[in-house]
């Protein structure tokens, strides 16, 4: 599930770590302080963090779907293959 557009340092983050950094970036940008170039760089990183978080959420949702997705209506667990 590796996205080549997302840097490896972000790919290594947990969902919680990425959200925390994204929140910091939003606070910085909302503050309006700093140079335009820095704001653009922060925005780009924020976009990468958002995509990473969305991928983590989709992966979690797929795991949940695997748990409840039995044809006969029963609940079962099956290993989730993210590859």
Beta strands, then each sheet from edge to edge (+ up, - down):
end
